[in-house]
Amino acid sequence: MADPKPWIVYEGDDDSGANKRIVLISGDQEYRSEEGLPQLGKILAEHHGFTCTVLFPINPKTGAIDPGTTTNVPGTQALQNADLLIIASRFLHLPEEQMEPIDAYINAGKPVIGLRTATHAFRLPVEEDPYNPYHHYSFNYEGEEWPGGFGRQVLGETWVRHHADSKKTGTRGRVAPGAESHPILNGVQDGDLFARSDVYGVRLPLPGHSRVLMLGEVADGMSPDAPAVEGEVNDPMMPVAWIRQYVAPYGGTGQAFTTTMGSAQDLRNDEMRRLVVNASYHLLGLDVPAVATVDTVGSYNPSPRGFDAYKKGVMPAAHRLE
């Protein structure tokens, strides 16, 4: 029988967490956000005091977490009381009742952190659901009022392409010139952030009110000591982390931080976790720690990337803190 509350809440500490609430939406099919976001939620709650609610794509027949289910992410109503949204989904086609709290949150101009496939978080084809009022969230939306949908208009870019070989190259984070003193980079050293996911291509320059914080050096391999790939692929290097101001469909404005890194495997890297924790503090309007605590909470051995490679039959309750 399906869990009556098919999501997980990690309670924070009101004193250290400044009464802030974060909602994390997983569901990306390939990069195991259903494993990575619970770990981020634990870190943000246990080490930093924020109350975190993690939402999952749920198979309505079994109640199990199923990244292939793109039409059911229960619990988005938690956004009604949220101070920050962290999203790492891909091609979600949610019903109106689940999209409405997301839309209300964005139109209120509240802060958003987008990880990896969040640039193409939604796909709501008109031909499949002609009366859905949220088609403009689609990654490939072509309407003049919000071209590129949620990805382009909120996060700063939609899906474009893989910039290098997606199965053989990793990403080494290089601090962008002039961004060295930005608080989101506190404690993040140039070259120490290494992601096993490849660099995404983006269109340059990024849209207005975007500030690039980190560039992605394409590495010839999946280990932190892999050398940089020679040639045009690293000239210029693509932005892989930036902050920007967005304008919502109905005029609200807010801040978004986007990184095209952030798979569950990437989050094994201390600096990757620190980047997201720092961005959370910054977007919540709090002082970013000089060197944030980002130790993993409990065991963390995420599954490798891959379509249909997720752990079958896992219920949301499996992610509870013991």
RODO-2510 file (C-alpha; in nm, 4 decimals, decimal comma):
residues 322
     n   res          X          Y          Z
     1     m     0,0000     0,0000     0,0000
     2     a     0,1266     0,3470    -0,0873
     3     d     0,2665     0,5609     0,1923
     4     p     0,0028     0,8248     0,2808
     5     k     0,2875     1,0796     0,2870
     6     p     0,5237     0,9713     0,0103
     7     w     0,7928     1,2261     0,0885
     8     i     1,0536     1,2783     0,3585
     9     v     1,0907     1,5644     0,6061
    10     y     1,4202     1,6269     0,7844
    11     e     1,3449     1,8535     1,0766
    12     g     1,5877     2,1374     1,1338
    13     d     1,6744     2,3444     1,4362
    14     d     1,4834     2,6726     1,4498
    15     d     1,7710     2,8551     1,6196
    16     s     2,0567     2,7627     1,3893
    17     g     1,8343     2,7297     1,0818
    18     a     1,6627     3,0669     1,1242
    19     n     1,3216     2,8949     1,0832
    20     k     1,3935     2,8412     0,7134
    21     r     1,2214     2,5687     0,5124
    22     i     1,3617     2,4112     0,1970
    23     v     1,1779     2,1900    -0,0505
    24     l     1,3878     1,9615    -0,2715
    25     i     1,2281     1,8087    -0,5849
    26     s     1,3955     1,5023    -0,7384
    27     g     1,3029     1,3004    -1,0456
    28     d     1,5553     1,3051    -1,3306
    29     q     1,5692     0,9447    -1,4667
    30     e     1,9488     0,9356    -1,5208
    31     y     2,1593     1,1126    -1,2580
    32     r     2,0026     0,9617    -0,9439
    33     s     1,8621     1,2762    -0,7860
    34     e     1,6331     1,0455    -0,5894
    35     e     1,9491     0,9450    -0,4001
    36     g     2,1404     1,2734    -0,4063
    37     l     1,8690     1,5083    -0,2819
    38     p     1,7927     1,3112     0,0359
    39     q     2,1608     1,3386     0,1257
    40     l     2,1558     1,7126     0,0593
    41     g     1,8429     1,7407     0,2733
    42     k     2,0151     1,5580     0,5585
    43     i     2,3213     1,7826     0,5370
    44     l     2,1138     2,1016     0,5298
    45     a     1,9023     1,9850     0,8235
    46     e     2,1582     1,8125     1,0459
    47     h     2,4514     2,0509     1,0001
    48     h     2,2717     2,3781     0,9265
    49     g     1,9327     2,3567     1,0938
    50     f     1,7062     2,4018     0,7910
    51     t     1,3885     2,1951     0,7751
    52     c     1,4017     2,0065     0,4458
    53     t     1,1209     1,8288     0,2618
    54     v     1,2359     1,5956    -0,0161
    55     l     0,9841     1,5054    -0,2877
    56     f     1,0110     1,2062    -0,5189
    57     p     0,8518     1,0775    -0,8388
    58     i     0,6171     0,8084    -0,7108
    59     n     0,4738     0,5149    -0,8989
    60     p     0,1035     0,5486    -0,8138
    61     k     0,0492     0,1712    -0,8271
    62     t     0,3303     0,0660    -0,5944
    63     g     0,4034     0,3784    -0,3903
    64     a     0,7735     0,3257    -0,4653
    65     i     1,0183     0,5869    -0,5912
    66     d     1,0263     0,5576    -0,9695
    67     p     1,2235     0,8162    -1,1716
    68     g     1,0493     0,6930    -1,4851
    69     t     0,7208     0,8238    -1,3484
    70     t     0,7205     1,1804    -1,4749
    71     t     0,3553     1,2526    -1,3985
    72     n     0,3388     1,2203    -1,0213
    73     v     0,5481     1,4077    -0,7622
    74     p     0,3277     1,4288    -0,4511
    75     g     0,3790     1,6984    -0,1915
    76     t     0,4410     2,0122    -0,3964
    77     q     0,1969     2,1892    -0,1639
    78     a     0,4922     2,2085     0,0773
    79     l     0,6099     2,5005    -0,1367
    80     q     0,3334     2,7131     0,0137
    81     n     0,5485     2,7556     0,3254
    82     a     0,8919     2,7163     0,1678
    83     d     1,1742     2,9701     0,1694
    84     l     1,3874     2,7937    -0,0937
    85     l     1,3317     2,5433    -0,3750
    86     i     1,6098     2,3057    -0,4851
    87     i     1,5166     2,1170    -0,8000
    88     a     1,6988     1,8442    -0,9932
    89     s     1,4198     1,6996    -1,2063
    90     r     1,4004     1,6229    -1,5778
    91     f     1,1061     1,6292    -1,8223
    92     l     0,8347     1,6288    -1,5568
    93     h     0,4792     1,6346    -1,6917
    94     l     0,2880     1,7023    -1,3736
    95     p    -0,0878     1,7418    -1,3384
    96     e    -0,2282     2,0865    -1,2702
    97     e    -0,2775     2,0286    -0,8990
    98     q     0,0948     1,9495    -0,8571
    99     m     0,2136     2,2296    -1,0860
   100     e     0,0014     2,4982    -0,9202
   101     p     0,2145     2,5268    -0,6004
   102     i     0,5306     2,5396    -0,8140
   103     d     0,3836     2,8160    -1,0283
   104     a     0,2642     3,0105    -0,7242
   105     y     0,6110     2,9823    -0,5682
   106     i     0,7827     3,1128    -0,8831
   107     n     0,5352     3,3969    -0,9309
   108     a     0,6001     3,5028    -0,5712
   109     g     0,9638     3,5589    -0,6725
   110     k     1,1071     3,3133    -0,4212
   111     p     1,4606     3,1734    -0,4601
   112     v     1,5464     2,8657    -0,6656
   113     i     1,8506     2,6409    -0,6923
   114     g     1,8637     2,4291    -1,0072
   115     l     2,0944     2,1263    -1,0318
   116     r     2,2053     1,9490    -1,3505
   117     t     1,8919     1,8511    -1,5479
   118     a     1,6787     2,1228    -1,3876
   119     t     1,7567     2,3266    -1,7005
   120     h     1,5051     2,0919    -1,8663
   121     a     1,2958     2,0179    -1,5593
   122     f     0,9569     2,0186    -1,7329
   123     r     0,8088     1,8860    -2,0556
   124     l     0,4369     1,9536    -2,0927
   125     p     0,3496     1,8881    -2,4584
   126     v     0,0395     2,0669    -2,5825
   127     e    -0,0631     1,7665    -2,7916
   128     e    -0,0697     1,5404    -2,4839
   129     d    -0,2431     1,7801    -2,2490
   130     p    -0,3930     2,0717    -2,4480
   131     y    -0,5706     2,2335    -2,1540
   132     n    -0,2830     2,2343    -1,9063
   133     p    -0,2174     2,6026    -1,8210
   134     y     0,1523     2,5412    -1,7496
   135     h     0,2863     2,4624    -2,0962
   136     h     0,5145     2,7647    -2,0713
   137     y     0,7265     2,5764    -1,8139
   138     s     0,8374     2,3287    -2,0833
   139     f     1,2076     2,3234    -2,1701
   140     n     1,1261     2,3711    -2,5394
   141     y     0,8483     2,6296    -2,5062
   142     e     0,8603     2,8699    -2,7995
   143     g     0,6040     3,1295    -2,6983
   144     e     0,7246     3,4878    -2,7058
   145     e     0,6257     3,5579    -2,3467
   146     w     0,8515     3,2928    -2,1844
   147     p     1,0770     3,1299    -2,4482
   148     g     1,2738     2,8356    -2,3213
   149     g     1,0379     2,7869    -2,0297
   150     f     1,1422     2,7423    -1,6686
   151     g     1,4995     2,6514    -1,7608
   152     r     1,5802     2,9559    -1,9701
   153     q     1,3612     3,2083    -1,7902
   154     v     1,4261     3,1141    -1,4271
   155     l     1,7574     2,9282    -1,4251
   156     g     1,9195     3,1035    -1,7203
   157     e     1,9378     2,8208    -1,9739
   158     t     1,7345     2,5310    -2,1070
   159     w     1,8666     2,2086    -2,2576
   160     v     2,1148     2,2794    -2,5370
   161     r     2,3609     1,9899    -2,5744
   162     h     2,6409     1,7896    -2,4165
   163     h     2,9536     1,9984    -2,4646
   164     a     3,1897     1,6991    -2,4657
   165     d     3,1739     1,3203    -2,4529
   166     s     2,9096     1,2576    -2,1896
   167     k     3,0394     0,9130    -2,0917
   168     k     3,4154     0,9755    -2,0922
   169     t     3,4740     1,3295    -1,9658
   170     g     3,4348     1,4840    -1,6232
   171     t     3,4187     1,8471    -1,5120
   172     r     3,6770     2,0366    -1,3087
   173     g     3,5374     2,3539    -1,1568
   174     r     3,7405     2,6662    -1,2251
   175     v     3,6544     2,9894    -1,0456
   176     a     3,5427     3,2461    -1,3025
   177     p     3,7566     3,5591    -1,3292
   178     g     3,6261     3,8261    -1,0930
   179     a     3,4123     3,5826    -0,8902
   180     e     3,6790     3,4879    -0,6370
   181     s     3,5223     3,6870    -0,3526
   182     h     3,1612     3,5854    -0,4096
   183     p     3,0217     3,4291    -0,0898
   184     i     2,8799     3,1280    -0,2757
   185     l     3,2424     3,0305    -0,3391
   186     n     3,3463     3,0536     0,0273
   187     g     3,5780     2,7637     0,0972
   188     v     3,5560     2,6370    -0,2630
   189     q     3,9040     2,6325    -0,4088
   190     d     3,9793     2,6652    -0,7777
   191     g     4,0229     2,3203    -0,9292
   192     d     3,9144     2,1225    -0,6200
   193     l     3,5568     2,0691    -0,7355
   194     f     3,5422     1,7661    -0,9621
   195     a     3,2191     1,6317    -1,1081
   196     r     3,1828     1,2985    -1,2848
   197     s     2,9041     1,4426    -1,4969
   198     d     3,0113     1,6136    -1,8174
   199     v     2,9910     1,9807    -1,9091
   200     y     2,6632     2,0973    -2,0618
   201     g     2,6722     2,3418    -2,3487
   202     v     2,5083     2,6804    -2,2889
   203     r     2,4503     2,9765    -2,5174
   204     l     2,6842     3,2656    -2,4516
   205     p     2,6402     3,5138    -2,3084
   206     l     2,3857     3,3950    -2,0546
   207     p     2,0695     3,6076    -2,0430
   208     g     2,0619     3,9393    -1,8571
   209     h     2,1268     3,9685    -1,4845
   210     s     2,3391     3,6518    -1,4836
   211     r     2,6779     3,6385    -1,3103
   212     v     2,9020     3,3425    -1,3863
   213     l     3,0752     3,2028    -1,0765
   214     m     3,2420     2,8894    -1,2060
   215     l     3,3609     2,7569    -1,5419
   216     g     3,3817     2,3901    -1,6370
   217     e     3,7163     2,2567    -1,7505
   218     v     3,6522     1,9404    -1,9517
   219     a     3,8676     1,6643    -1,8039
   220     d     3,9869     1,3663    -2,0053
   221     g     3,8496     1,1054    -1,7692
   222     m     3,6364     1,0499    -1,4609
   223     s     3,8973     1,0893    -1,1878
   224     p     3,9998     1,4156    -1,0161
   225     d     4,3562     1,3847    -1,1460
   226     a     4,2464     1,3534    -1,5103
   227     p     4,4166     1,6144    -1,7318
   228     a     4,2261     1,8813    -1,9169
   229     v     4,1188     1,7931    -2,2696
   230     e     4,3227     1,9891    -2,5190
   231     g     4,1709     2,1966    -2,7954
   232     e     3,8607     2,4013    -2,8624
   233     v     3,6369     2,2224    -2,6111
   234     n     3,8058     2,4234    -2,3346
   235     d     3,8392     2,7465    -2,5294
   236     p     3,6216     2,9016    -2,4117
   237     m     3,5170     2,6971    -2,1112
   238     m     3,1424     2,6784    -2,0532
   239     p     2,9820     2,8315    -1,7426
   240     v     2,8809     2,5549    -1,5011
   241     a     2,7593     2,7655    -1,2073
   242     w     2,5993     3,1084    -1,2044
   243     i     2,3566     3,3287    -1,0149
   244     r     2,0911     3,5474    -1,1695
   245     q     1,7739     3,7436    -1,1202
   246     y     1,4674     3,5951    -1,2863
   247     v     1,1341     3,7404    -1,3890
   248     a     0,8308     3,5175    -1,3289
   249     p     0,5465     3,4756    -1,5802
   250     y     0,3326     3,7292    -1,3961
   251     g     0,6046     3,9754    -1,3109
   252     g     0,7486     3,8623    -0,9787
   253     t     1,1280     3,8733    -0,9579
   254     g     1,3571     3,6437    -0,7639
   255     q     1,7062     3,4983    -0,7434
   256     a     1,8218     3,1696    -0,8895
   257     f     2,1467     2,9779    -0,8610
   258     t     2,2144     2,7206    -1,1299
   259     t     2,4812     2,4579    -1,1696
   260     t     2,4870     2,2093    -1,4552
   261     m     2,6788     1,9780    -1,2227
   262     g     2,5135     1,8125    -0,9249
   263     s     2,4438     1,4461    -1,0015
   264     a     2,4307     1,2051    -0,7086
   265     q     2,7833     1,0921    -0,7964
   266     d     2,9023     1,4541    -0,8153
   267     l     2,7779     1,5070    -0,4601
   268     r     3,0455     1,2702    -0,3338
   269     n     3,2815     1,5657    -0,3816
   270     d     3,3100     1,7912    -0,0753
   271     e     3,3339     2,1088    -0,2816
   272     m     3,0246     2,0199    -0,4835
   273     r     2,8237     1,9836    -0,1637
   274     r     2,9755     2,3034    -0,0268
   275     l     2,8751     2,4953    -0,3404
   276     v     2,5092     2,3967    -0,2935
   277     v     2,5113     2,4625     0,0819
   278     n     2,6679     2,8046     0,0260
   279     a     2,4129     2,8889    -0,2419
   280     s     2,1345     2,7904    -0,0018
   281     y     2,2581     3,0321     0,2628
   282     h     2,3043     3,3098     0,0103
   283     l     1,9623     3,2747    -0,1487
   284     l     1,8000     3,2541     0,1940
   285     g     1,9521     3,5937     0,2753
   286     l     2,1826     3,4526     0,5424
   287     d     2,5557     3,5007     0,5921
   288     v     2,7453     3,2228     0,4168
   289     p     2,9875     3,0373     0,6478
   290     a     3,3546     3,0892     0,5735
   291     v     3,3904     2,7116     0,5356
   292     a     3,0551     2,5348     0,5616
   293     t     3,0282     2,1905     0,7192
   294     v     2,9357     1,9466     0,4437
   295     d     3,0155     1,6044     0,5902
   296     t     2,7768     1,3409     0,4586
   297     v     2,5138     1,2193     0,7039
   298     g     2,5075     0,8426     0,7362
   299     s     2,6317     0,6215     0,4567
   300     y     2,6308     0,7701     0,1089
   301     n     2,7123     0,5387    -0,1800
   302     p     2,5022     0,6658    -0,4699
   303     s     2,4281     0,4509    -0,7703
   304     p     2,6001     0,5281    -1,1010
   305     r     2,4163     0,7264    -1,3648
   306     g     2,2056     0,5503    -1,6213
   307     f     1,8530     0,5302    -1,7540
   308     d     1,6488     0,2626    -1,5775
   309     a     1,9467     0,2044    -1,3448
   310     y     1,7675     0,3193    -1,0319
   311     k     1,7133     0,0961    -0,7293
   312     k     1,3764    -0,0701    -0,7735
   313     g     1,1161    -0,0909    -0,5004
   314     v     1,2615     0,1777    -0,2711
   315     m     0,9976     0,3527    -0,0638
   316     p     1,0404     0,7138     0,0548
   317     a     1,0585     0,5873     0,4145
   318     a     1,3918     0,4210     0,3303
   319     h     1,5491     0,7683     0,3365
   320     r     1,4441     0,8503     0,6896
   321     l     1,7132     0,9372     0,9413
   322     e     1,7601     0,6607     1,1946
***
